[in-house]
């Protein structure tokens, strides 16, 4: 039983690291953020399945579907001439 929880903790840590990498890549407008997100979501689904949290799996399936959609749209969608503005902090609040 102890090995089971050690295995899950390792997978959870790996999924979290991949999720943080996804956010950093998204901040830089890098299409590879979707790859890291999809792997992170799949790890999350596996962990949730092993812990029998089936309702949370449904939410993760939505995230998975939206990540795949976003990746396909970014790669093959209509390309508009848009100026990408860098993310910045608004200090006027």
PDB file of N, CA, C and O in Angstrom:
ATOM      1  N   UNK A   1       0.816  -1.195   0.000  1.00  0.00           N
ATOM      2  CA  UNK A   1       0.000   0.000   0.000  1.00  0.00           C
ATOM      3  C   UNK A   1       0.860   1.260   0.000  1.00  0.00           C
ATOM      4  O   UNK A   1       0.523   2.244  -0.659  1.00  0.00           O
ATOM      5  N   UNK A   2       1.968   1.231   0.738  1.00  0.00           N
ATOM      6  CA  UNK A   2       2.844   2.396   0.801  1.00  0.00           C
ATOM      7  C   UNK A   2       3.453   2.694  -0.567  1.00  0.00           C
ATOM      8  O   UNK A   2       3.594   3.858  -0.941  1.00  0.00           O
ATOM      9  N   UNK A   3       3.813   1.656  -1.311  1.00  0.00           N
ATOM     10  CA  UNK A   3       4.359   1.830  -2.650  1.00  0.00           C
ATOM     11  C   UNK A   3       3.343   2.500  -3.569  1.00  0.00           C
ATOM     12  O   UNK A   3       3.714   3.294  -4.433  1.00  0.00           O
ATOM     13  N   UNK A   4       2.065   2.184  -3.386  1.00  0.00           N
ATOM     14  CA  UNK A   4       1.004   2.777  -4.181  1.00  0.00           C
ATOM     15  C   UNK A   4       0.992   4.298  -4.012  1.00  0.00           C
ATOM     16  O   UNK A   4       0.924   5.027  -5.001  1.00  0.00           O
ATOM     17  N   UNK A   5       1.058   4.782  -2.772  1.00  0.00           N
ATOM     18  CA  UNK A   5       1.030   6.223  -2.524  1.00  0.00           C
ATOM     19  C   UNK A   5       2.318   6.911  -2.964  1.00  0.00           C
ATOM     20  O   UNK A   5       2.281   8.056  -3.413  1.00  0.00           O
ATOM     21  N   UNK A   6       3.450   6.234  -2.842  1.00  0.00           N
ATOM     22  CA  UNK A   6       4.705   6.794  -3.327  1.00  0.00           C
ATOM     23  C   UNK A   6       4.640   6.974  -4.834  1.00  0.00           C
ATOM     24  O   UNK A   6       5.086   7.994  -5.360  1.00  0.00           O
ATOM     25  N   UNK A   7       4.095   6.000  -5.523  1.00  0.00           N
ATOM     26  CA  UNK A   7       3.950   6.065  -6.981  1.00  0.00           C
ATOM     27  C   UNK A   7       3.044   7.223  -7.372  1.00  0.00           C
ATOM     28  O   UNK A   7       3.359   7.965  -8.303  1.00  0.00           O
ATOM     29  N   UNK A   8       1.923   7.390  -6.676  1.00  0.00           N
ATOM     30  CA  UNK A   8       1.007   8.479  -6.986  1.00  0.00           C
ATOM     31  C   UNK A   8       1.640   9.831  -6.710  1.00  0.00           C
ATOM     32  O   UNK A   8       1.462  10.766  -7.490  1.00  0.00           O
ATOM     33  N   UNK A   9       2.376   9.950  -5.614  1.00  0.00           N
ATOM     34  CA  UNK A   9       3.023  11.220  -5.287  1.00  0.00           C
ATOM     35  C   UNK A   9       4.017  11.604  -6.371  1.00  0.00           C
ATOM     36  O   UNK A   9       4.088  12.771  -6.758  1.00  0.00           O
ATOM     37  N   UNK A  10       4.785  10.642  -6.866  1.00  0.00           N
ATOM     38  CA  UNK A  10       5.739  10.901  -7.936  1.00  0.00           C
ATOM     39  C   UNK A  10       5.014  11.354  -9.201  1.00  0.00           C
ATOM     40  O   UNK A  10       5.441  12.308  -9.852  1.00  0.00           O
ATOM     41  N   UNK A  11       3.923  10.679  -9.551  1.00  0.00           N
ATOM     42  CA  UNK A  11       3.152  11.066 -10.735  1.00  0.00           C
ATOM     43  C   UNK A  11       2.524  12.448 -10.566  1.00  0.00           C
ATOM     44  O   UNK A  11       2.506  13.239 -11.509  1.00  0.00           O
ATOM     45  N   UNK A  12       2.016  12.738  -9.387  1.00  0.00           N
ATOM     46  CA  UNK A  12       1.425  14.049  -9.139  1.00  0.00           C
ATOM     47  C   UNK A  12       2.471  15.152  -9.278  1.00  0.00           C
ATOM     48  O   UNK A  12       2.191  16.206  -9.849  1.00  0.00           O
ATOM     49  N   UNK A  13       3.670  14.913  -8.761  1.00  0.00           N
ATOM     50  CA  UNK A  13       4.745  15.896  -8.881  1.00  0.00           C
ATOM     51  C   UNK A  13       5.125  16.107 -10.341  1.00  0.00           C
ATOM     52  O   UNK A  13       5.342  17.239 -10.773  1.00  0.00           O
ATOM     53  N   UNK A  14       5.202  15.036 -11.088  1.00  0.00           N
ATOM     54  CA  UNK A  14       5.540  15.142 -12.503  1.00  0.00           C
ATOM     55  C   UNK A  14       4.460  15.903 -13.272  1.00  0.00           C
ATOM     56  O   UNK A  14       4.772  16.740 -14.120  1.00  0.00           O
ATOM     57  N   UNK A  15       3.195  15.615 -12.977  1.00  0.00           N
ATOM     58  CA  UNK A  15       2.096  16.333 -13.612  1.00  0.00           C
ATOM     59  C   UNK A  15       2.112  17.811 -13.269  1.00  0.00           C
ATOM     60  O   UNK A  15       1.817  18.652 -14.118  1.00  0.00           O
ATOM     61  N   UNK A  16       2.457  18.132 -12.027  1.00  0.00           N
ATOM     62  CA  UNK A  16       2.523  19.531 -11.615  1.00  0.00           C
ATOM     63  C   UNK A  16       3.648  20.265 -12.329  1.00  0.00           C
ATOM     64  O   UNK A  16       3.464  21.396 -12.780  1.00  0.00           O
ATOM     65  N   UNK A  17       4.807  19.632 -12.435  1.00  0.00           N
ATOM     66  CA  UNK A  17       5.940  20.253 -13.137  1.00  0.00           C
ATOM     67  C   UNK A  17       5.583  20.497 -14.599  1.00  0.00           C
ATOM     68  O   UNK A  17       5.892  21.556 -15.146  1.00  0.00           O
ATOM     69  N   UNK A  18       4.939  19.531 -15.229  1.00  0.00           N
ATOM     70  CA  UNK A  18       4.527  19.710 -16.628  1.00  0.00           C
ATOM     71  C   UNK A  18       3.476  20.818 -16.757  1.00  0.00           C
ATOM     72  O   UNK A  18       3.476  21.557 -17.742  1.00  0.00           O
ATOM     73  N   UNK A  19       2.583  20.938 -15.770  1.00  0.00           N
ATOM     74  CA  UNK A  19       1.586  22.001 -15.782  1.00  0.00           C
ATOM     75  C   UNK A  19       2.222  23.380 -15.653  1.00  0.00           C
ATOM     76  O   UNK A  19       1.800  24.326 -16.318  1.00  0.00           O
ATOM     77  N   UNK A  20       3.230  23.493 -14.803  1.00  0.00           N
ATOM     78  CA  UNK A  20       3.946  24.768 -14.666  1.00  0.00           C
ATOM     79  C   UNK A  20       4.683  25.096 -15.958  1.00  0.00           C
ATOM     80  O   UNK A  20       4.700  26.249 -16.388  1.00  0.00           O
ATOM     81  N   UNK A  21       5.293  24.089 -16.580  1.00  0.00           N
ATOM     82  CA  UNK A  21       5.972  24.298 -17.862  1.00  0.00           C
ATOM     83  C   UNK A  21       4.971  24.763 -18.920  1.00  0.00           C
ATOM     84  O   UNK A  21       5.298  25.604 -19.757  1.00  0.00           O
ATOM     85  N   UNK A  22       3.763  24.219 -18.884  1.00  0.00           N
ATOM     86  CA  UNK A  22       2.733  24.645 -19.829  1.00  0.00           C
ATOM     87  C   UNK A  22       2.427  26.123 -19.664  1.00  0.00           C
ATOM     88  O   UNK A  22       2.337  26.851 -20.653  1.00  0.00           O
ATOM     89  N   UNK A  23       2.268  26.569 -18.445  1.00  0.00           N
ATOM     90  CA  UNK A  23       1.947  27.983 -18.198  1.00  0.00           C
ATOM     91  C   UNK A  23       3.081  28.878 -18.685  1.00  0.00           C
ATOM     92  O   UNK A  23       2.831  29.916 -19.297  1.00  0.00           O
ATOM     93  N   UNK A  24       4.321  28.485 -18.418  1.00  0.00           N
ATOM     94  CA  UNK A  24       5.456  29.288 -18.862  1.00  0.00           C
ATOM     95  C   UNK A  24       5.548  29.349 -20.387  1.00  0.00           C
ATOM     96  O   UNK A  24       5.855  30.397 -20.955  1.00  0.00           O
ATOM     97  N   UNK A  25       5.283  28.232 -21.036  1.00  0.00           N
ATOM     98  CA  UNK A  25       5.291  28.221 -22.499  1.00  0.00           C
ATOM     99  C   UNK A  25       4.134  29.046 -23.062  1.00  0.00           C
ATOM    100  O   UNK A  25       4.299  29.737 -24.068  1.00  0.00           O
ATOM    101  N   UNK A  26       2.980  28.981 -22.429  1.00  0.00           N
ATOM    102  CA  UNK A  26       1.832  29.770 -22.885  1.00  0.00           C
ATOM    103  C   UNK A  26       2.122  31.257 -22.734  1.00  0.00           C
ATOM    104  O   UNK A  26       1.710  32.062 -23.569  1.00  0.00           O
ATOM    105  N   UNK A  27       2.825  31.619 -21.680  1.00  0.00           N
ATOM    106  CA  UNK A  27       3.187  33.021 -21.457  1.00  0.00           C
ATOM    107  C   UNK A  27       4.049  33.536 -22.601  1.00  0.00           C
ATOM    108  O   UNK A  27       3.977  34.712 -22.958  1.00  0.00           O
ATOM    109  N   UNK A  28       4.867  32.651 -23.177  1.00  0.00           N
ATOM    110  CA  UNK A  28       5.739  33.027 -24.284  1.00  0.00           C
ATOM    111  C   UNK A  28       5.103  32.765 -25.653  1.00  0.00           C
ATOM    112  O   UNK A  28       5.788  32.804 -26.675  1.00  0.00           O
ATOM    113  N   UNK A  29       3.801  32.500 -25.671  1.00  0.00           N
ATOM    114  CA  UNK A  29       3.066  32.215 -26.913  1.00  0.00           C
ATOM    115  C   UNK A  29       3.721  31.089 -27.714  1.00  0.00           C
ATOM    116  O   UNK A  29       3.892  31.202 -28.928  1.00  0.00           O
ATOM    117  N   UNK A  30       4.085  30.009 -27.031  1.00  0.00           N
ATOM    118  CA  UNK A  30       4.714  28.860 -27.656  1.00  0.00           C
ATOM    119  C   UNK A  30       3.669  27.755 -27.805  1.00  0.00           C
ATOM    120  O   UNK A  30       3.009  27.380 -26.836  1.00  0.00           O
ATOM    121  N   UNK A  31       3.527  27.241 -29.020  1.00  0.00           N
ATOM    122  CA  UNK A  31       2.512  26.219 -29.295  1.00  0.00           C
ATOM    123  C   UNK A  31       2.759  24.932 -28.506  1.00  0.00           C
ATOM    124  O   UNK A  31       1.825  24.159 -28.294  1.00  0.00           O
ATOM    125  N   UNK A  32       3.979  24.690 -28.076  1.00  0.00           N
ATOM    126  CA  UNK A  32       4.286  23.465 -27.342  1.00  0.00           C
ATOM    127  C   UNK A  32       3.666  23.434 -25.956  1.00  0.00           C
ATOM    128  O   UNK A  32       3.735  22.411 -25.275  1.00  0.00           O
ATOM    129  N   UNK A  33       3.060  24.540 -25.525  1.00  0.00           N
ATOM    130  CA  UNK A  33       2.376  24.529 -24.231  1.00  0.00           C
ATOM    131  C   UNK A  33       1.261  23.487 -24.222  1.00  0.00           C
ATOM    132  O   UNK A  33       0.969  22.896 -23.182  1.00  0.00           O
ATOM    133  N   UNK A  34       0.641  23.262 -25.371  1.00  0.00           N
ATOM    134  CA  UNK A  34      -0.442  22.276 -25.434  1.00  0.00           C
ATOM    135  C   UNK A  34       0.069  20.856 -25.197  1.00  0.00           C
ATOM    136  O   UNK A  34      -0.599  20.058 -24.539  1.00  0.00           O
ATOM    137  N   UNK A  35       1.241  20.539 -25.725  1.00  0.00           N
ATOM    138  CA  UNK A  35       1.809  19.214 -25.528  1.00  0.00           C
ATOM    139  C   UNK A  35       2.049  18.952 -24.040  1.00  0.00           C
ATOM    140  O   UNK A  35       1.687  17.895 -23.522  1.00  0.00           O
ATOM    141  N   UNK A  36       2.657  19.913 -23.365  1.00  0.00           N
ATOM    142  CA  UNK A  36       2.914  19.754 -21.931  1.00  0.00           C
ATOM    143  C   UNK A  36       1.598  19.660 -21.159  1.00  0.00           C
ATOM    144  O   UNK A  36       1.482  18.873 -20.219  1.00  0.00           O
ATOM    145  N   UNK A  37       0.614  20.457 -21.555  1.00  0.00           N
ATOM    146  CA  UNK A  37      -0.685  20.421 -20.887  1.00  0.00           C
ATOM    147  C   UNK A  37      -1.396  19.097 -21.072  1.00  0.00           C
ATOM    148  O   UNK A  37      -1.976  18.564 -20.127  1.00  0.00           O
ATOM    149  N   UNK A  38      -1.358  18.562 -22.282  1.00  0.00           N
ATOM    150  CA  UNK A  38      -2.031  17.292 -22.563  1.00  0.00           C
ATOM    151  C   UNK A  38      -1.398  16.161 -21.754  1.00  0.00           C
ATOM    152  O   UNK A  38      -2.110  15.330 -21.191  1.00  0.00           O
ATOM    153  N   UNK A  39      -0.081  16.126 -21.693  1.00  0.00           N
ATOM    154  CA  UNK A  39       0.588  15.081 -20.901  1.00  0.00           C
ATOM    155  C   UNK A  39       0.251  15.250 -19.421  1.00  0.00           C
ATOM    156  O   UNK A  39       0.010  14.265 -18.724  1.00  0.00           O
ATOM    157  N   UNK A  40       0.234  16.484 -18.942  1.00  0.00           N
ATOM    158  CA  UNK A  40      -0.125  16.755 -17.547  1.00  0.00           C
ATOM    159  C   UNK A  40      -1.549  16.306 -17.247  1.00  0.00           C
ATOM    160  O   UNK A  40      -1.812  15.730 -16.192  1.00  0.00           O
ATOM    161  N   UNK A  41      -2.455  16.565 -18.160  1.00  0.00           N
ATOM    162  CA  UNK A  41      -3.854  16.162 -17.981  1.00  0.00           C
ATOM    163  C   UNK A  41      -3.981  14.641 -17.976  1.00  0.00           C
ATOM    164  O   UNK A  41      -4.712  14.083 -17.158  1.00  0.00           O
ATOM    165  N   UNK A  42      -3.277  13.970 -18.879  1.00  0.00           N
ATOM    166  CA  UNK A  42      -3.330  12.508 -18.927  1.00  0.00           C
ATOM    167  C   UNK A  42      -2.785  11.889 -17.638  1.00  0.00           C
ATOM    168  O   UNK A  42      -3.326  10.901 -17.141  1.00  0.00           O
ATOM    169  N   UNK A  43      -1.719  12.470 -17.106  1.00  0.00           N
ATOM    170  CA  UNK A  43      -1.204  11.993 -15.819  1.00  0.00           C
ATOM    171  C   UNK A  43      -2.255  12.215 -14.733  1.00  0.00           C
ATOM    172  O   UNK A  43      -2.481  11.344 -13.892  1.00  0.00           O
ATOM    173  N   UNK A  44      -2.891  13.379 -14.756  1.00  0.00           N
ATOM    174  CA  UNK A  44      -3.935  13.664 -13.777  1.00  0.00           C
ATOM    175  C   UNK A  44      -5.098  12.692 -13.876  1.00  0.00           C
ATOM    176  O   UNK A  44      -5.634  12.261 -12.855  1.00  0.00           O
ATOM    177  N   UNK A  45      -5.490  12.345 -15.087  1.00  0.00           N
ATOM    178  CA  UNK A  45      -6.581  11.383 -15.270  1.00  0.00           C
ATOM    179  C   UNK A  45      -6.186  10.026 -14.688  1.00  0.00           C
ATOM    180  O   UNK A  45      -6.998   9.369 -14.036  1.00  0.00           O
ATOM    181  N   UNK A  46      -4.942   9.605 -14.923  1.00  0.00           N
ATOM    182  CA  UNK A  46      -4.483   8.324 -14.388  1.00  0.00           C
ATOM    183  C   UNK A  46      -4.494   8.329 -12.863  1.00  0.00           C
ATOM    184  O   UNK A  46      -4.946   7.369 -12.239  1.00  0.00           O
ATOM    185  N   UNK A  47      -3.999   9.405 -12.266  1.00  0.00           N
ATOM    186  CA  UNK A  47      -3.979   9.501 -10.800  1.00  0.00           C
ATOM    187  C   UNK A  47      -5.405   9.491 -10.256  1.00  0.00           C
ATOM    188  O   UNK A  47      -5.686   8.811  -9.269  1.00  0.00           O
ATOM    189  N   UNK A  48      -6.297  10.233 -10.885  1.00  0.00           N
ATOM    190  CA  UNK A  48      -7.687  10.266 -10.429  1.00  0.00           C
ATOM    191  C   UNK A  48      -8.363   8.906 -10.583  1.00  0.00           C
ATOM    192  O   UNK A  48      -9.174   8.516  -9.744  1.00  0.00           O
ATOM    193  N   UNK A  49      -8.035   8.191 -11.642  1.00  0.00           N
ATOM    194  CA  UNK A  49      -8.605   6.858 -11.835  1.00  0.00           C
ATOM    195  C   UNK A  49      -8.120   5.901 -10.745  1.00  0.00           C
ATOM    196  O   UNK A  49      -8.899   5.114 -10.209  1.00  0.00           O
ATOM    197  N   UNK A  50      -6.839   5.976 -10.426  1.00  0.00           N
ATOM    198  CA  UNK A  50      -6.280   5.098  -9.401  1.00  0.00           C
ATOM    199  C   UNK A  50      -6.860   5.389  -8.014  1.00  0.00           C
ATOM    200  O   UNK A  50      -6.965   4.490  -7.181  1.00  0.00           O
ATOM    201  N   UNK A  51      -7.231   6.635  -7.774  1.00  0.00           N
ATOM    202  CA  UNK A  51      -7.799   7.008  -6.473  1.00  0.00           C
ATOM    203  C   UNK A  51      -9.327   6.993  -6.488  1.00  0.00           C
ATOM    204  O   UNK A  51      -9.967   7.369  -5.506  1.00  0.00           O
ATOM    205  N   UNK A  52      -9.908   6.554  -7.611  1.00  0.00           N
ATOM    206  CA  UNK A  52     -11.363   6.389  -7.763  1.00  0.00           C
ATOM    207  C   UNK A  52     -12.141   7.696  -7.617  1.00  0.00           C
ATOM    208  O   UNK A  52     -13.230   7.716  -7.044  1.00  0.00           O
ATOM    209  N   UNK A  53     -11.576   8.787  -8.138  1.00  0.00           N
ATOM    210  CA  UNK A  53     -12.263  10.085  -8.152  1.00  0.00           C
ATOM    211  C   UNK A  53     -12.811  10.306  -9.570  1.00  0.00           C
ATOM    212  O   UNK A  53     -12.303  11.127 -10.334  1.00  0.00           O
ATOM    213  N   UNK A  54     -13.844   9.559  -9.885  1.00  0.00           N
ATOM    214  CA  UNK A  54     -14.339   9.494 -11.254  1.00  0.00           C
ATOM    215  C   UNK A  54     -14.979  10.799 -11.727  1.00  0.00           C
ATOM    216  O   UNK A  54     -14.870  11.126 -12.908  1.00  0.00           O
ATOM    217  N   UNK A  55     -15.623  11.536 -10.872  1.00  0.00           N
ATOM    218  CA  UNK A  55     -16.248  12.794 -11.286  1.00  0.00           C
ATOM    219  C   UNK A  55     -15.186  13.810 -11.713  1.00  0.00           C
ATOM    220  O   UNK A  55     -15.410  14.581 -12.646  1.00  0.00           O
ATOM    221  N   UNK A  56     -14.040  13.818 -11.043  1.00  0.00           N
ATOM    222  CA  UNK A  56     -12.963  14.723 -11.432  1.00  0.00           C
ATOM    223  C   UNK A  56     -12.366  14.348 -12.779  1.00  0.00           C
ATOM    224  O   UNK A  56     -11.838  15.203 -13.489  1.00  0.00           O
ATOM    225  N   UNK A  57     -12.450  13.075 -13.129  1.00  0.00           N
ATOM    226  CA  UNK A  57     -11.962  12.640 -14.438  1.00  0.00           C
ATOM    227  C   UNK A  57     -12.758  13.319 -15.544  1.00  0.00           C
ATOM    228  O   UNK A  57     -12.195  13.684 -16.576  1.00  0.00           O
ATOM    229  N   UNK A  58     -14.054  13.490 -15.341  1.00  0.00           N
ATOM    230  CA  UNK A  58     -14.894  14.152 -16.348  1.00  0.00           C
ATOM    231  C   UNK A  58     -14.402  15.575 -16.590  1.00  0.00           C
ATOM    232  O   UNK A  58     -14.338  16.015 -17.737  1.00  0.00           O
ATOM    233  N   UNK A  59     -14.059  16.291 -15.542  1.00  0.00           N
ATOM    234  CA  UNK A  59     -13.528  17.639 -15.683  1.00  0.00           C
ATOM    235  C   UNK A  59     -12.195  17.617 -16.429  1.00  0.00           C
ATOM    236  O   UNK A  59     -11.954  18.468 -17.286  1.00  0.00           O
ATOM    237  N   UNK A  60     -11.342  16.671 -16.119  1.00  0.00           N
ATOM    238  CA  UNK A  60     -10.064  16.559 -16.815  1.00  0.00           C
ATOM    239  C   UNK A  60     -10.261  16.177 -18.285  1.00  0.00           C
ATOM    240  O   UNK A  60      -9.475  16.592 -19.137  1.00  0.00           O
ATOM    241  N   UNK A  61     -11.290  15.399 -18.587  1.00  0.00           N
ATOM    242  CA  UNK A  61     -11.577  15.082 -19.991  1.00  0.00           C
ATOM    243  C   UNK A  61     -11.973  16.336 -20.762  1.00  0.00           C
ATOM    244  O   UNK A  61     -11.632  16.482 -21.935  1.00  0.00           O
ATOM    245  N   UNK A  62     -12.691  17.237 -20.103  1.00  0.00           N
ATOM    246  CA  UNK A  62     -13.018  18.527 -20.730  1.00  0.00           C
ATOM    247  C   UNK A  62     -11.735  19.315 -21.005  1.00  0.00           C
ATOM    248  O   UNK A  62     -11.563  19.855 -22.098  1.00  0.00           O
ATOM    249  N   UNK A  63     -10.838  19.383 -20.022  1.00  0.00           N
ATOM    250  CA  UNK A  63      -9.559  20.070 -20.222  1.00  0.00           C
ATOM    251  C   UNK A  63      -8.780  19.437 -21.367  1.00  0.00           C
ATOM    252  O   UNK A  63      -8.170  20.142 -22.170  1.00  0.00           O
ATOM    253  N   UNK A  64      -8.797  18.110 -21.443  1.00  0.00           N
ATOM    254  CA  UNK A  64      -8.092  17.407 -22.510  1.00  0.00           C
ATOM    255  C   UNK A  64      -8.677  17.770 -23.870  1.00  0.00           C
ATOM    256  O   UNK A  64      -7.938  18.069 -24.809  1.00  0.00           O
ATOM    257  N   UNK A  65     -10.000  17.743 -23.976  1.00  0.00           N
ATOM    258  CA  UNK A  65     -10.657  18.083 -25.235  1.00  0.00           C
ATOM    259  C   UNK A  65     -10.322  19.521 -25.645  1.00  0.00           C
ATOM    260  O   UNK A  65     -10.012  19.775 -26.809  1.00  0.00           O
ATOM    261  N   UNK A  66     -10.381  20.454 -24.705  1.00  0.00           N
ATOM    262  CA  UNK A  66     -10.111  21.856 -25.026  1.00  0.00           C
ATOM    263  C   UNK A  66      -8.639  22.073 -25.392  1.00  0.00           C
ATOM    264  O   UNK A  66      -8.340  22.919 -26.234  1.00  0.00           O
ATOM    265  N   UNK A  67      -7.724  21.336 -24.783  1.00  0.00           N
ATOM    266  CA  UNK A  67      -6.310  21.451 -25.129  1.00  0.00           C
ATOM    267  C   UNK A  67      -6.047  20.933 -26.531  1.00  0.00           C
ATOM    268  O   UNK A  67      -5.296  21.543 -27.293  1.00  0.00           O
ATOM    269  N   UNK A  68      -6.661  19.811 -26.873  1.00  0.00           N
ATOM    270  CA  UNK A  68      -6.506  19.280 -28.232  1.00  0.00           C
ATOM    271  C   UNK A  68      -7.107  20.247 -29.241  1.00  0.00           C
ATOM    272  O   UNK A  68      -6.509  20.507 -30.285  1.00  0.00           O
ATOM    273  N   UNK A  69      -8.282  20.780 -28.938  1.00  0.00           N
ATOM    274  CA  UNK A  69      -8.917  21.763 -29.824  1.00  0.00           C
ATOM    275  C   UNK A  69      -8.029  22.993 -29.992  1.00  0.00           C
ATOM    276  O   UNK A  69      -7.832  23.472 -31.109  1.00  0.00           O
ATOM    277  N   UNK A  70      -7.494  23.505 -28.885  1.00  0.00           N
ATOM    278  CA  UNK A  70      -6.639  24.690 -28.950  1.00  0.00           C
ATOM    279  C   UNK A  70      -5.390  24.445 -29.765  1.00  0.00           C
ATOM    280  O   UNK A  70      -4.966  25.312 -30.529  1.00  0.00           O
ATOM    281  N   UNK A  71      -4.791  23.268 -29.611  1.00  0.00           N
ATOM    282  CA  UNK A  71      -3.590  22.927 -30.357  1.00  0.00           C
ATOM    283  C   UNK A  71      -3.885  22.869 -31.858  1.00  0.00           C
ATOM    284  O   UNK A  71      -3.131  23.412 -32.666  1.00  0.00           O
ATOM    285  N   UNK A  72      -4.987  22.207 -32.222  1.00  0.00           N
ATOM    286  CA  UNK A  72      -5.355  22.105 -33.637  1.00  0.00           C
ATOM    287  C   UNK A  72      -5.697  23.475 -34.200  1.00  0.00           C
ATOM    288  O   UNK A  72      -5.293  23.803 -35.316  1.00  0.00           O
ATOM    289  N   UNK A  73      -6.440  24.282 -33.440  1.00  0.00           N
ATOM    290  CA  UNK A  73      -6.818  25.605 -33.937  1.00  0.00           C
ATOM    291  C   UNK A  73      -5.588  26.494 -34.095  1.00  0.00           C
ATOM    292  O   UNK A  73      -5.489  27.240 -35.069  1.00  0.00           O
ATOM    293  N   UNK A  74      -4.662  26.426 -33.160  1.00  0.00           N
ATOM    294  CA  UNK A  74      -3.450  27.235 -33.241  1.00  0.00           C
ATOM    295  C   UNK A  74      -2.634  26.825 -34.467  1.00  0.00           C
ATOM    296  O   UNK A  74      -2.087  27.673 -35.172  1.00  0.00           O
ATOM    297  N   UNK A  75      -2.560  25.509 -34.712  1.00  0.00           N
ATOM    298  CA  UNK A  75      -1.722  25.016 -35.802  1.00  0.00           C
ATOM    299  C   UNK A  75      -2.370  25.172 -37.180  1.00  0.00           C
ATOM    300  O   UNK A  75      -1.693  25.521 -38.148  1.00  0.00           O
ATOM    301  N   UNK A  76      -3.685  24.913 -37.273  1.00  0.00           N
ATOM    302  CA  UNK A  76      -4.336  24.888 -38.580  1.00  0.00           C
ATOM    303  C   UNK A  76      -5.459  25.899 -38.736  1.00  0.00           C
ATOM    304  O   UNK A  76      -6.049  25.985 -39.813  1.00  0.00           O
ATOM    305  N   UNK A  77      -5.772  26.653 -37.717  1.00  0.00           N
ATOM    306  CA  UNK A  77      -6.886  27.592 -37.777  1.00  0.00           C
ATOM    307  C   UNK A  77      -6.598  28.770 -38.681  1.00  0.00           C
ATOM    308  O   UNK A  77      -5.503  28.905 -39.227  1.00  0.00           O
ATOM    309  N   UNK A  78      -7.594  29.616 -38.830  1.00  0.00           N
ATOM    310  CA  UNK A  78      -7.426  30.812 -39.645  1.00  0.00           C
ATOM    311  C   UNK A  78      -6.391  31.717 -38.994  1.00  0.00           C
ATOM    312  O   UNK A  78      -6.455  32.015 -37.801  1.00  0.00           O
ATOM    313  N   UNK A  79      -5.450  32.137 -39.801  1.00  0.00           N
ATOM    314  CA  UNK A  79      -4.399  33.007 -39.293  1.00  0.00           C
ATOM    315  C   UNK A  79      -4.766  34.451 -39.595  1.00  0.00           C
ATOM    316  O   UNK A  79      -4.899  34.842 -40.755  1.00  0.00           O
ATOM    317  N   UNK A  80      -4.922  35.218 -38.564  1.00  0.00           N
ATOM    318  CA  UNK A  80      -5.228  36.631 -38.710  1.00  0.00           C
ATOM    319  C   UNK A  80      -3.964  37.423 -38.427  1.00  0.00           C
ATOM    320  O   UNK A  80      -3.115  37.012 -37.636  1.00  0.00           O
ATOM    321  N   UNK A  81      -3.860  38.541 -39.075  1.00  0.00           N
ATOM    322  CA  UNK A  81      -2.744  39.425 -38.802  1.00  0.00           C
ATOM    323  C   UNK A  81      -3.053  40.185 -37.526  1.00  0.00           C
ATOM    324  O   UNK A  81      -3.767  41.188 -37.534  1.00  0.00           O
ATOM    325  N   UNK A  82      -2.507  39.693 -36.442  1.00  0.00           N
ATOM    326  CA  UNK A  82      -2.709  40.335 -35.145  1.00  0.00           C
ATOM    327  C   UNK A  82      -1.358  40.683 -34.562  1.00  0.00           C
ATOM    328  O   UNK A  82      -0.370  39.976 -34.759  1.00  0.00           O
ATOM    329  N   UNK A  83      -1.339  41.763 -33.857  1.00  0.00           N
ATOM    330  CA  UNK A  83      -0.133  42.128 -33.152  1.00  0.00           C
ATOM    331  C   UNK A  83      -0.208  41.521 -31.765  1.00  0.00           C
ATOM    332  O   UNK A  83      -1.122  41.816 -30.996  1.00  0.00           O
ATOM    333  N   UNK A  84       0.754  40.675 -31.451  1.00  0.00           N
ATOM    334  CA  UNK A  84       0.782  40.051 -30.141  1.00  0.00           C
ATOM    335  C   UNK A  84       1.450  41.009 -29.163  1.00  0.00           C
ATOM    336  O   UNK A  84       2.605  41.399 -29.332  1.00  0.00           O
ATOM    337  N   UNK A  85       0.710  41.365 -28.164  1.00  0.00           N
ATOM    338  CA  UNK A  85       1.250  42.244 -27.141  1.00  0.00           C
ATOM    339  C   UNK A  85       1.822  41.401 -26.013  1.00  0.00           C
ATOM    340  O   UNK A  85       1.238  40.384 -25.639  1.00  0.00           O
ATOM    341  N   UNK A  86       2.945  41.811 -25.474  1.00  0.00           N
ATOM    342  CA  UNK A  86       3.500  41.038 -24.359  1.00  0.00           C
ATOM    343  C   UNK A  86       2.631  41.163 -23.111  1.00  0.00           C
ATOM    344  O   UNK A  86       1.957  42.174 -22.911  1.00  0.00           O
ATOM    345  N   UNK A  87       2.654  40.146 -22.293  1.00  0.00           N
ATOM    346  CA  UNK A  87       1.924  40.181 -21.027  1.00  0.00           C
ATOM    347  C   UNK A  87       2.637  41.154 -20.106  1.00  0.00           C
ATOM    348  O   UNK A  87       3.859  41.100 -19.965  1.00  0.00           O
ATOM    349  N   UNK A  88       1.880  42.042 -19.479  1.00  0.00           N
ATOM    350  CA  UNK A  88       2.506  43.008 -18.581  1.00  0.00           C
ATOM    351  C   UNK A  88       1.596  43.234 -17.383  1.00  0.00           C
ATOM    352  O   UNK A  88       0.421  42.869 -17.394  1.00  0.00           O
ATOM    353  N   UNK A  89       2.154  43.830 -16.370  1.00  0.00           N
ATOM    354  CA  UNK A  89       1.414  44.107 -15.139  1.00  0.00           C
ATOM    355  C   UNK A  89       0.849  45.515 -15.207  1.00  0.00           C
ATOM    356  O   UNK A  89       1.559  46.469 -15.525  1.00  0.00           O
ATOM    357  N   UNK A  90      -0.447  45.633 -14.901  1.00  0.00           N
ATOM    358  CA  UNK A  90      -1.072  46.948 -14.866  1.00  0.00           C
ATOM    359  C   UNK A  90      -0.958  47.475 -13.442  1.00  0.00           C
ATOM    360  O   UNK A  90      -1.612  46.963 -12.533  1.00  0.00           O
ATOM    361  N   UNK A  91      -0.149  48.472 -13.252  1.00  0.00           N
ATOM    362  CA  UNK A  91       0.091  49.006 -11.907  1.00  0.00           C
ATOM    363  C   UNK A  91      -0.837  50.176 -11.587  1.00  0.00           C
ATOM    364  O   UNK A  91      -0.649  50.849 -10.574  1.00  0.00           O
ATOM    365  N   UNK A  92      -1.825  50.425 -12.424  1.00  0.00           N
ATOM    366  CA  UNK A  92      -2.761  51.542 -12.215  1.00  0.00           C
ATOM    367  C   UNK A  92      -3.992  51.132 -11.416  1.00  0.00           C
ATOM    368  O   UNK A  92      -4.976  51.870 -11.369  1.00  0.00           O
ATOM    369  N   UNK A  93      -3.945  49.983 -10.799  1.00  0.00           N
ATOM    370  CA  UNK A  93      -5.123  49.503 -10.060  1.00  0.00           C
ATOM    371  C   UNK A  93      -5.119  50.055  -8.666  1.00  0.00           C
ATOM    372  O   UNK A  93      -6.027  49.768  -7.886  1.00  0.00           O
TER     373      UNK A  93
END
